[in-house]
Amino acid sequence: MSLTTHLSLVSPDRNALLDVVEGAETAFLKYGLAPDIGGVQAIAGVPARSDETGRATDEDALPDHFSPELLAEIDRFDADSVHYAAIRGLPVIERVVREEVQGRPAVVIQSNRQTGAGPGYSVYRYDAIEDTYETVSEAGE
């Protein structure tokens, strides 16, 4: 049984990320949920100048809980900057965000779950054609 869920929302497009976070806030109010929602912030250590070459992210600057699959999704963005927001709360928040919030192709979600059996995570990418989040990877549980 899952006790807590931590959603990491990552995008190179700050406005797309803000749209998803605002949609999540609206959905949480609709269902009477009150998770902890962190503000959208740039991930430290990510190059912001166009004259720099190489990867979009400095892995040393990324949160420790980012899975290899989420890092691969970040690399797919091929962007000069990456933004991040966190949502923490009851396990139902993952489903509410995936099913009730209009997704954006530029936003990837990782759901970390802490259960009695140990930690687990899932990584989701929005599929605009299917109008749903597809599972990229799952581990644990």
DSSP file with accessible surface (Angstrom, degrees, kcal/mol):
  #  RESIDUE AA STRUCTURE BP1 BP2  ACC     N-H-->O    O-->H-N    N-H-->O    O-->H-N    TCO  KAPPA ALPHA  PHI   PSI    X-CA   Y-CA   Z-CA
    1    1 A M              0   0  190      0, 0.0   115,-1.1     0, 0.0     2,-0.3   0.000 360.0 360.0 360.0 128.5    0.0    0.0    0.0
    2    2 A S  E     -A  115   0A  25    113,-0.2   113,-0.2     1,-0.1     3,-0.1  -0.551 360.0-178.8 -77.3 133.6    1.4    3.3   -1.0
    3    3 A L  E     +     0   0A 110    111,-2.5     2,-0.3     1,-0.3   112,-0.2   0.813  65.4   9.5-100.2 -42.2    1.8    5.9    1.7
    4    4 A T  E     -A  114   0A  80    110,-1.2   110,-2.0    86,-0.1     2,-0.4  -0.983  58.7-156.0-140.1 154.3    3.1    9.0   -0.1
    5    5 A T  E     -AB 113  89A   3     84,-2.3    84,-2.3    -2,-0.3     2,-0.5  -0.993   0.7-164.7-132.1 138.1    3.7   10.1   -3.6
    6    6 A H  E     -AB 112  88A  33    106,-2.7   106,-3.0    -2,-0.4     2,-0.5  -0.981  10.5-159.6-122.2 115.1    6.2   12.7   -4.9
    7    7 A L  E     -AB 111  87A   2     80,-3.5    80,-2.1    -2,-0.5     2,-0.6  -0.849   1.9-163.4 -96.4 130.5    5.6   13.9   -8.5
    8    8 A S  E     -AB 110  86A   0    102,-2.9   102,-2.5    -2,-0.5     2,-0.5  -0.969   5.5-167.1-110.6 118.4    8.4   15.5  -10.3
    9    9 A L  E     -AB 109  85A   0     76,-3.0    76,-2.1    -2,-0.6     2,-0.4  -0.937  10.0-177.6-108.3 126.3    7.3   17.5  -13.4
   10   10 A V  E     +AB 108  84A   0     98,-2.7    98,-2.7    -2,-0.5    74,-0.2  -0.970   9.9 152.8-130.3 138.7   10.1   18.5  -15.8
   11   11 A S  E     - B   0  83A   0     72,-2.3    72,-3.5    -2,-0.4    96,-0.2  -0.971  44.6-140.9-160.5 147.3   10.0   20.5  -19.0
   12   12 A P  S    S+     0   0   34      0, 0.0     2,-0.8     0, 0.0    95,-0.1   0.673  95.8  74.0 -79.0 -15.1   12.2   22.8  -21.1
   13   13 A D     >  -     0   0   73     93,-0.4     4,-2.2     1,-0.2     5,-0.2  -0.842  65.0-168.7-103.7 101.3    9.1   25.0  -21.6
   14   14 A R  H  > S+     0   0  115     -2,-0.8     4,-2.6     1,-0.2    -1,-0.2   0.885  87.2  52.2 -57.6 -41.2    8.4   26.9  -18.4
   15   15 A N  H  > S+     0   0  108      2,-0.2     4,-2.3     1,-0.2    -1,-0.2   0.894 108.3  50.0 -66.3 -39.4    4.9   28.0  -19.7
   16   16 A A  H  > S+     0   0    7      2,-0.2     4,-2.0     1,-0.2    -1,-0.2   0.920 111.8  49.3 -63.5 -40.4    3.9   24.4  -20.5
   17   17 A L  H  X S+     0   0    0     -4,-2.2     4,-2.6     1,-0.2    -2,-0.2   0.925 109.5  51.1 -65.0 -42.9    5.0   23.4  -17.1
   18   18 A L  H  X S+     0   0   41     -4,-2.6     4,-2.9     1,-0.2     5,-0.2   0.903 107.6  54.2 -60.4 -40.2    3.0   26.2  -15.5
   19   19 A D  H  X S+     0   0   69     -4,-2.3     4,-2.3     2,-0.2    -1,-0.2   0.917 110.7  45.4 -59.4 -44.1   -0.1   25.2  -17.5
   20   20 A V  H  X S+     0   0    0     -4,-2.0     4,-2.4     2,-0.2    -2,-0.2   0.929 113.7  48.7 -67.8 -42.8    0.2   21.6  -16.1
   21   21 A V  H  X S+     0   0    9     -4,-2.6     4,-2.5     2,-0.2    -2,-0.2   0.933 113.0  47.5 -63.7 -43.5    0.8   22.8  -12.5
   22   22 A E  H  X S+     0   0  103     -4,-2.9     4,-2.1     1,-0.2    -1,-0.2   0.901 111.5  51.1 -65.5 -38.2   -2.2   25.2  -12.7
   23   23 A G  H  X S+     0   0   25     -4,-2.3     4,-2.3    -5,-0.2    -1,-0.2   0.891 109.5  50.9 -63.3 -38.9   -4.4   22.5  -14.2
   24   24 A A  H  X S+     0   0    0     -4,-2.4     4,-2.9     2,-0.2     5,-0.2   0.927 107.4  52.7 -64.4 -43.4   -3.3   20.2  -11.3
   25   25 A E  H  X S+     0   0   86     -4,-2.5     4,-2.1     1,-0.2    -2,-0.2   0.924 110.6  48.0 -57.8 -43.6   -4.2   22.8   -8.7
   26   26 A T  H  X S+     0   0   97     -4,-2.1     4,-2.1     1,-0.2    -1,-0.2   0.924 112.7  48.0 -63.5 -44.4   -7.7   23.2  -10.3
   27   27 A A  H  X S+     0   0    7     -4,-2.3     4,-1.7     1,-0.2    -2,-0.2   0.898 109.5  52.9 -64.9 -39.7   -8.2   19.4  -10.3
   28   28 A F  H  <>S+     0   0    4     -4,-2.9     5,-3.1     1,-0.2     4,-0.4   0.909 109.1  49.4 -63.4 -41.4   -7.1   19.0   -6.7
   29   29 A L  H ><5S+     0   0  142     -4,-2.1     3,-1.1    -5,-0.2    -1,-0.2   0.916 106.9  56.2 -61.7 -41.6   -9.6   21.7   -5.6
   30   30 A K  H 3<5S+     0   0  142     -4,-2.1    -1,-0.2     1,-0.3    -2,-0.2   0.865 115.0  37.8 -57.6 -38.1  -12.3   19.8   -7.5
   31   31 A Y  T 3<5S-     0   0  110     -4,-1.7    -1,-0.3    -5,-0.1    -2,-0.2   0.328 114.3-112.5 -98.9   6.1  -11.6   16.6   -5.6
   32   32 A G  T < 5 +     0   0   69     -3,-1.1     2,-0.3    -4,-0.4    -3,-0.2   0.802  66.8 146.3  70.0  29.8  -10.9   18.3   -2.2
   33   33 A L      < -     0   0   34     -5,-3.1    -1,-0.2    -6,-0.2    -2,-0.1  -0.729  33.1-168.0 -99.6 150.0   -7.2   17.4   -2.2
   34   34 A A        +     0   0  102     -2,-0.3    -9,-0.0     2,-0.0    -1,-0.0  -0.474  18.6 166.8-135.8  64.8   -4.5   19.6   -0.7
   35   35 A P        -     0   0   24      0, 0.0     2,-0.6     0, 0.0    54,-0.2  -0.305  46.9 -97.6 -73.6 165.2   -1.1   18.3   -1.7
   36   36 A D  E     -C   88   0A  98     52,-2.7    52,-2.7    -2,-0.0     2,-0.6  -0.752  42.6-166.2 -82.8 117.7    2.1   20.3   -1.3
   37   37 A I  E     -C   87   0A  43     -2,-0.6    50,-0.2    50,-0.2     2,-0.2  -0.942   4.9-152.2-112.8 117.6    2.8   22.0   -4.6
   38   38 A G        -     0   0   25     48,-3.4     3,-0.1    -2,-0.6     2,-0.0  -0.477  25.8-101.8 -83.2 155.8    6.2   23.6   -5.1
   39   39 A G        -     0   0   57     -2,-0.2     2,-0.3     1,-0.1    47,-0.3  -0.307  40.6 -93.8 -72.7 160.9    6.8   26.5   -7.4
   40   40 A V        +     0   0   22     45,-0.1     2,-0.3    43,-0.1    45,-0.2  -0.609  54.5 171.0 -76.0 131.0    8.2   26.1  -10.9
   41   41 A Q  E     -D   84   0A 114     43,-2.4    43,-2.9    -2,-0.3     2,-0.2  -0.978  36.9-107.5-141.3 153.5   12.0   26.7  -10.9
   42   42 A A  E     -D   83   0A  64     -2,-0.3     2,-0.5    41,-0.2    41,-0.2  -0.559  42.0-112.2 -74.8 143.4   14.9   26.3  -13.2
   43   43 A I    >   -     0   0   13     39,-2.5     3,-1.3    -2,-0.2    39,-0.3  -0.697  36.4-116.2 -79.8 125.4   17.2   23.4  -12.4
   44   44 A A  T 3  S+     0   0   76     -2,-0.5    14,-0.2    17,-0.3    -1,-0.1  -0.265  95.4  29.6 -61.6 142.6   20.5   24.8  -11.2
   45   45 A G  T 3  S+     0   0   49      1,-0.3    -1,-0.2    12,-0.1    16,-0.1   0.429  82.7 129.3  90.2  -1.3   23.5   23.9  -13.3
   46   46 A V    <   -     0   0   19     -3,-1.3    -1,-0.3    36,-0.1    11,-0.2  -0.752  67.8-109.3 -87.6 127.4   21.7   23.7  -16.5
   47   47 A P        -     0   0   25      0, 0.0    -1,-0.1     0, 0.0     3,-0.0  -0.277  34.0-178.1 -56.6 136.6   23.3   25.8  -19.2
   48   48 A A        +     0   0   84     33,-0.1     2,-0.4    -3,-0.0    32,-0.1   0.467  55.1  85.3-113.8  -8.0   21.3   28.9  -20.1
   49   49 A R    >   -     0   0  153      1,-0.1     3,-1.3    31,-0.1     0, 0.0  -0.808  69.4-141.3-101.0 140.9   23.5   30.4  -22.8
   50   50 A S  T 3  S+     0   0  107     -2,-0.4    -1,-0.1     1,-0.3     0, 0.0   0.668  96.4  68.8 -73.2 -14.1   23.2   29.3  -26.4
   51   51 A D  T 3  S+     0   0  118      2,-0.1     2,-0.3     0, 0.0    -1,-0.3   0.563  81.7  92.2 -83.7  -5.3   27.0   29.5  -26.9
   52   52 A E    <   -     0   0   73     -3,-1.3     2,-0.2     2,-0.0     0, 0.0  -0.640  62.8-157.6 -85.9 145.6   27.6   26.5  -24.7
   53   53 A T        +     0   0  139     -2,-0.3     2,-0.2     3,-0.0    -2,-0.1  -0.685  44.3  51.1-115.2 172.2   27.7   23.1  -26.2
   54   54 A G  S    S-     0   0   69     -2,-0.2    -2,-0.0     2,-0.0     0, 0.0  -0.613  91.8  -1.6 102.5-161.8   27.1   19.6  -24.8
   55   55 A R        -     0   0  112     -2,-0.2    20,-0.1     1,-0.1     0, 0.0  -0.218  57.6-127.2 -67.8 155.2   24.3   18.1  -22.8
   56   56 A A  S    S+     0   0    9     19,-0.1     2,-0.4   -10,-0.1    -1,-0.1   0.704  90.4  46.5 -73.9 -20.4   21.3   20.1  -21.7
   57   57 A T        -     0   0    8    -11,-0.2     2,-0.7    24,-0.1   -11,-0.1  -0.932  66.6-141.9-129.5 149.6   21.8   19.0  -18.1
   58   58 A D    >>  -     0   0   76     -2,-0.4     3,-2.4   -14,-0.2     4,-0.6  -0.934  20.4-151.6-102.4 109.2   24.5   18.7  -15.6
   59   59 A E  G >4 S+     0   0   93     -2,-0.7     3,-0.8     1,-0.3    -1,-0.1   0.777  92.9  63.4 -59.3 -26.2   23.6   15.5  -13.7
   60   60 A D  G 34 S+     0   0  152      1,-0.2    -1,-0.3   -15,-0.1     4,-0.1   0.752 102.3  51.4 -67.4 -22.2   25.4   16.7  -10.6
   61   61 A A  G <4 S+     0   0   33     -3,-2.4   -17,-0.3   -16,-0.1    -1,-0.2   0.580  92.3  95.0 -90.2 -10.0   22.8   19.5  -10.4
   62   62 A L  S << S-     0   0   11     -3,-0.8   -17,-0.0    -4,-0.6     9,-0.0  -0.505  88.1 -92.8 -84.7 150.2   19.7   17.3  -10.7
   63   63 A P    >   -     0   0   39      0, 0.0     3,-1.6     0, 0.0    -1,-0.1  -0.269  32.8-122.6 -57.9 145.8   17.8   16.0   -7.7
   64   64 A D  T 3  S+     0   0  169      1,-0.3    -2,-0.1    -3,-0.1    -3,-0.0   0.752 106.4  63.7 -62.8 -26.7   18.9   12.6   -6.5
   65   65 A H  T 3  S+     0   0   65      2,-0.1     2,-0.4    47,-0.0    -1,-0.3   0.532  72.0 114.0 -82.6  -2.0   15.5   11.0   -7.0
   66   66 A F    <   -     0   0   13     -3,-1.6    -4,-0.0     4,-0.1    44,-0.0  -0.539  64.5-136.3 -68.6 125.7   15.5   11.5  -10.7
   67   67 A S     >  -     0   0    6     -2,-0.4     4,-2.5     1,-0.1     5,-0.2  -0.336  20.5-108.4 -77.9 162.9   15.6    8.0  -12.3
   68   68 A P  H  > S+     0   0   93      0, 0.0     4,-2.1     0, 0.0     5,-0.1   0.868 121.8  54.7 -58.0 -34.7   17.8    7.1  -15.3
   69   69 A E  H  > S+     0   0   59      2,-0.2     4,-1.9     1,-0.2     5,-0.1   0.889 107.5  48.0 -68.3 -38.1   14.6    7.0  -17.4
   70   70 A L  H  > S+     0   0    0      2,-0.2     4,-2.5     1,-0.2    -1,-0.2   0.911 110.3  52.5 -67.9 -39.6   13.7   10.5  -16.4
   71   71 A L  H  X S+     0   0   26     -4,-2.5     4,-2.4     1,-0.2    -2,-0.2   0.902 107.8  51.8 -61.8 -38.1   17.2   11.7  -17.2
   72   72 A A  H  X S+     0   0   50     -4,-2.1     4,-1.6     2,-0.2    -1,-0.2   0.899 108.9  50.3 -65.3 -38.2   16.9   10.1  -20.6
   73   73 A E  H  X S+     0   0   10     -4,-1.9     4,-0.8     2,-0.2    -2,-0.2   0.904 109.1  51.7 -66.2 -39.0   13.6   12.0  -21.2
   74   74 A I  H >X S+     0   0    0     -4,-2.5     3,-1.0     1,-0.2     4,-0.6   0.925 107.7  52.4 -62.6 -42.5   15.3   15.2  -20.2
   75   75 A D  H >< S+     0   0   62     -4,-2.4     3,-1.1     1,-0.3    -1,-0.2   0.852 101.1  61.8 -61.9 -33.4   18.1   14.5  -22.7
   76   76 A R  H 3< S+     0   0  157     -4,-1.6    -1,-0.3     1,-0.3    -2,-0.2   0.771  91.5  67.2 -63.4 -27.0   15.5   14.0  -25.4
   77   77 A F  H << S-     0   0   42     -3,-1.0    -1,-0.3    -4,-0.8    -2,-0.2   0.819  83.7-160.3 -62.0 -32.7   14.4   17.6  -24.9
   78   78 A D    <<  +     0   0  138     -3,-1.1     2,-0.3    -4,-0.6    -3,-0.1   0.931  37.7 150.4  49.4  50.7   17.8   18.8  -26.3
   79   79 A A        -     0   0   19     -5,-0.4    -1,-0.2     1,-0.1     3,-0.1  -0.767  59.2-131.9-115.3 159.7   17.2   22.2  -24.6
   80   80 A D  S    S+     0   0   83     -2,-0.3     2,-0.3     1,-0.1   -31,-0.1   0.635  93.7  26.4 -82.5 -17.1   19.4   24.9  -23.1
   81   81 A S        -     0   0   43    -33,-0.1     2,-0.4   -69,-0.1    -1,-0.1  -0.992  64.1-159.0-146.0 152.9   17.3   25.1  -19.9
   82   82 A V        -     0   0    1     -2,-0.3   -39,-2.5   -39,-0.3     2,-0.3  -0.995   8.1-154.6-134.1 138.3   15.0   22.8  -17.9
   83   83 A H  E     -BD  11  42A  25    -72,-3.5   -72,-2.3    -2,-0.4     2,-0.3  -0.828   9.6-163.0-115.2 155.6   12.4   23.7  -15.4
   84   84 A Y  E     -BD  10  41A  18    -43,-2.9   -43,-2.4    -2,-0.3     2,-0.3  -0.978  11.6-180.0-141.7 142.5   11.0   21.6  -12.5
   85   85 A A  E     -B    9   0A   0    -76,-2.1   -76,-3.0    -2,-0.3     2,-0.4  -0.988  14.3-151.1-139.5 148.7    8.0   21.5  -10.2
   86   86 A A  E     -B    8   0A   5     -2,-0.3   -48,-3.4   -47,-0.3     2,-0.4  -0.943   8.4-172.0-122.8 143.0    7.2   19.1   -7.4
   87   87 A I  E     -BC   7  37A   0    -80,-2.1   -80,-3.5    -2,-0.4     2,-0.4  -0.997   9.0-173.6-131.3 128.4    3.9   17.9   -6.0
   88   88 A R  E     +BC   6  36A 101    -52,-2.7   -52,-2.7    -2,-0.4     2,-0.3  -0.973  30.3  85.9-126.0 136.8    3.7   15.8   -2.8
   89   89 A G  E     -B    5   0A  24    -84,-2.3   -84,-2.3    -2,-0.4    -2,-0.0  -0.969  69.5  -5.8 174.1-155.2    0.7   14.2   -1.3
   90   90 A L    >   -     0   0  109     -2,-0.3     3,-2.1   -86,-0.2     4,-0.3  -0.224  69.5-105.9 -62.9 154.2   -1.6   11.2   -1.2
   91   91 A P  T >> S+     0   0   45      0, 0.0     3,-1.2     0, 0.0     4,-0.6   0.785 113.8  71.4 -55.0 -27.1   -1.1    8.5   -3.8
   92   92 A V  H 3> S+     0   0   67      1,-0.2     4,-2.4     2,-0.2     5,-0.2   0.734  78.0  78.4 -65.7 -17.7   -4.2    9.6   -5.7
   93   93 A I  H <> S+     0   0    2     -3,-2.1     4,-2.4     1,-0.2    -1,-0.2   0.862  88.1  57.3 -62.6 -33.2   -2.5   12.8   -6.9
   94   94 A E  H <> S+     0   0   20     -3,-1.2     4,-2.4    -4,-0.3    -1,-0.2   0.953 110.1  42.9 -60.9 -47.8   -0.6   10.8   -9.5
   95   95 A R  H  X S+     0   0  144     -4,-0.6     4,-2.6     1,-0.2     5,-0.3   0.896 111.8  54.1 -67.0 -40.0   -3.9    9.6  -11.1
   96   96 A V  H  X>S+     0   0   11     -4,-2.4     4,-2.6     2,-0.2     5,-0.5   0.940 111.4  45.3 -60.4 -45.6   -5.6   13.0  -10.8
   97   97 A V  H  X5S+     0   0    1     -4,-2.4     4,-1.2     1,-0.2    -2,-0.2   0.945 116.8  44.6 -64.7 -45.3   -2.7   14.6  -12.7
   98   98 A R  H  <5S+     0   0   65     -4,-2.4    35,-0.4    -5,-0.2    -1,-0.2   0.854 126.2  29.6 -69.1 -33.3   -2.5   11.9  -15.4
   99   99 A E  H  <5S+     0   0  103     -4,-2.6    -2,-0.2    -5,-0.2    -1,-0.2   0.711 127.4  34.3-102.2 -21.9   -6.3   11.7  -15.9
  100  100 A E  H  <5S+     0   0   81     -4,-2.6     2,-0.4    -5,-0.3    -3,-0.2   0.589  99.9  77.7-111.7 -13.0   -7.7   15.1  -15.1
  101  101 A V  S  <<S-     0   0   12     -4,-1.2     2,-0.4    -5,-0.5   -81,-0.1  -0.853  82.7-116.1-106.6 132.6   -5.1   17.6  -16.3
  102  102 A Q        -     0   0  110     -2,-0.4   -79,-0.1   -83,-0.1   -78,-0.1  -0.507  41.0-138.9 -63.0 118.2   -4.5   18.5  -19.9
  103  103 A G        -     0   0    2     -2,-0.4    -1,-0.1    -5,-0.1     3,-0.0  -0.245   8.9-145.4 -77.8 167.8   -1.1   17.2  -20.7
  104  104 A R    >   -     0   0   73      3,-0.2     3,-2.2     1,-0.1    22,-0.4  -1.000  16.3-134.1-132.7 133.0    1.7   18.9  -22.7
  105  105 A P  T 3  S+     0   0   81      0, 0.0    21,-0.2     0, 0.0    -1,-0.1   0.775 106.2  59.4 -58.2 -24.3    4.2   17.0  -24.9
  106  106 A A  T 3  S+     0   0   27     19,-0.1     2,-0.5   -95,-0.1   -93,-0.4   0.400  92.7  81.8 -86.4   4.5    7.0   19.1  -23.4
  107  107 A V    <   -     0   0    0     -3,-2.2    19,-0.8   -96,-0.2     2,-0.4  -0.945  57.6-170.7-116.3 128.2    6.3   18.0  -19.8
  108  108 A V  E     -AE  10 125A   1    -98,-2.7   -98,-2.7    -2,-0.5     2,-0.4  -0.909   9.3-153.7-113.9 142.7    7.5   14.6  -18.4
  109  109 A I  E     -AE   9 124A   2     15,-2.4    15,-3.3    -2,-0.4     2,-0.5  -0.954   9.4-168.7-120.5 135.3    6.3   13.3  -15.0
  110  110 A Q  E     -AE   8 123A   0   -102,-2.5  -102,-2.9    -2,-0.4     2,-0.6  -0.990   9.4-158.6-117.3 130.4    8.0   11.0  -12.6
  111  111 A S  E     -AE   7 122A   0     11,-3.1    11,-1.8    -2,-0.5     2,-0.5  -0.942   4.4-165.5-109.2 115.5    6.0    9.6   -9.8
  112  112 A N  E     -AE   6 121A  37   -106,-3.0  -106,-2.7    -2,-0.6     2,-0.4  -0.898   8.4-167.7 -99.8 128.9    8.0    8.3   -6.7
  113  113 A R  E     -AE   5 120A  26      7,-3.3     7,-2.2    -2,-0.5     2,-0.6  -0.961  13.4-155.4-118.8 135.1    6.0    6.2   -4.3
  114  114 A Q  E     +AE   4 119A  94   -110,-2.0  -111,-2.5    -2,-0.4  -110,-1.2  -0.940  28.0 170.8-106.3 119.2    7.1    5.1   -0.9
  115  115 A T  E >   -AE   2 118A   7      3,-1.3     3,-1.5    -2,-0.6  -113,-0.2  -0.734  51.5-101.8-121.2 173.2    5.3    1.9    0.1
  116  116 A G  T 3  S+     0   0   74   -115,-1.1  -114,-0.1     1,-0.3    -1,-0.0   0.773 125.4  52.3 -64.2 -24.2    5.5   -0.6    2.9
  117  117 A A  T 3  S-     0   0   95      1,-0.4    -1,-0.3  -116,-0.1    24,-0.1   0.412 125.4 -92.3 -91.2   0.2    7.4   -2.8    0.4
  118  118 A G  E <   -E  115   0A  18     -3,-1.5    -3,-1.3    22,-0.1    -1,-0.4  -0.583  61.7 -32.5 116.3-178.1    9.9   -0.1   -0.4
  119  119 A P  E     +E  114   0A  94      0, 0.0    22,-0.5     0, 0.0     2,-0.3  -0.355  52.6 172.1 -79.0 156.0   10.2    2.7   -3.0
  120  120 A G  E     -EF 113 140A   4     -7,-2.2    -7,-3.3    20,-0.2     2,-0.3  -0.964   8.4-164.7-151.7 163.0    9.0    2.6   -6.5
  121  121 A Y  E     -EF 112 139A  45     18,-2.5    18,-2.6    -2,-0.3     2,-0.3  -0.992   9.0-160.8-150.7 158.8    8.6    5.0   -9.4
  122  122 A S  E     -EF 111 138A   1    -11,-1.8   -11,-3.1    -2,-0.3     2,-0.4  -0.986  10.9-150.3-136.0 146.2    7.0    5.5  -12.8
  123  123 A V  E     -EF 110 137A   0     14,-2.6    13,-3.4    -2,-0.3    14,-1.3  -0.971  16.2-168.1-119.1 132.6    7.9    7.9  -15.6
  124  124 A Y  E     -EF 109 135A   6    -15,-3.3   -15,-2.4    -2,-0.4     2,-0.4  -0.953  10.8-167.7-124.8 142.5    5.2    9.2  -17.9
  125  125 A R  E     -EF 108 134A  49      9,-2.2     9,-3.2    -2,-0.4     2,-0.4  -0.979  29.4-117.3-124.1 139.1    5.4   11.1  -21.2
  126  126 A Y  E     - F   0 133A  16    -19,-0.8     2,-0.7   -22,-0.4     7,-0.2  -0.594  18.9-154.3 -80.5 130.4    2.3   12.8  -22.7
  127  127 A D  E  >> - F   0 132A  40      5,-3.0     5,-1.5    -2,-0.4     4,-1.4  -0.906   4.7-167.3-104.6 106.0    1.1   11.5  -26.1
  128  128 A A  T  45S+     0   0   62     -2,-0.7    -1,-0.1     1,-0.2     5,-0.0   0.811  85.9  54.3 -66.0 -30.4   -0.7   14.3  -27.9
  129  129 A I  T  45S+     0   0  154      1,-0.2    -1,-0.2     3,-0.1    -2,-0.0   0.939 118.0  33.8 -69.7 -45.2   -2.1   11.9  -30.5
  130  130 A E  T  45S-     0   0  133      2,-0.2    -2,-0.2     0, 0.0    -1,-0.2   0.584 102.6-135.0 -83.4 -12.3   -3.7    9.6  -28.0
  131  131 A D  T  <5S+     0   0   97     -4,-1.4     2,-0.3     1,-0.2    -3,-0.2   0.902  70.4  94.4  56.8  45.1   -4.4   12.5  -25.6
  132  132 A T  E   <S-F  127   0A  71     -5,-1.5    -5,-3.0    -7,-0.1     2,-0.4  -0.982  82.1 -97.9-155.2 161.5   -3.1   10.5  -22.6
  133  133 A Y  E     -F  126   0A  12    -35,-0.4     2,-0.4    -2,-0.3    -7,-0.2  -0.731  37.0-152.4 -84.1 131.5    0.1    9.9  -20.6
  134  134 A E  E     -F  125   0A  70     -9,-3.2    -9,-2.2    -2,-0.4     2,-0.5  -0.829  20.0-113.5-103.3 145.7    2.0    6.8  -21.7
  135  135 A T  E     +F  124   0A  73     -2,-0.4   -11,-0.2   -11,-0.2     3,-0.1  -0.673  30.2 178.9 -79.2 123.4    4.2    4.9  -19.3
  136  136 A V  E     -     0   0A  48    -13,-3.4     2,-0.3    -2,-0.5   -12,-0.2   0.827  67.9 -12.4 -87.6 -39.6    7.9    5.2  -20.2
  137  137 A S  E     -F  123   0A  20    -14,-1.3   -14,-2.6     2,-0.0    -1,-0.4  -0.991  53.4-164.5-161.5 151.5    9.1    3.1  -17.3
  138  138 A E  E     +F  122   0A 128     -2,-0.3     2,-0.3   -16,-0.2   -16,-0.2  -0.994  11.3 174.7-140.9 145.1    8.2    1.6  -14.0
  139  139 A A  E     +F  121   0A  34    -18,-2.6   -18,-2.5    -2,-0.3     2,-0.1  -0.993  43.2  19.3-147.6 148.8   10.3    0.1  -11.1
  140  140 A G  E      F  120   0A  55     -2,-0.3   -20,-0.2   -20,-0.3   -22,-0.1  -0.225 360.0 360.0  88.0-178.2    9.7   -1.2   -7.7
  141  141 A E              0   0  135    -22,-0.5    -1,-0.1   -24,-0.1   -21,-0.1   0.971 360.0 360.0  55.3 360.0    6.5   -2.5   -6.0
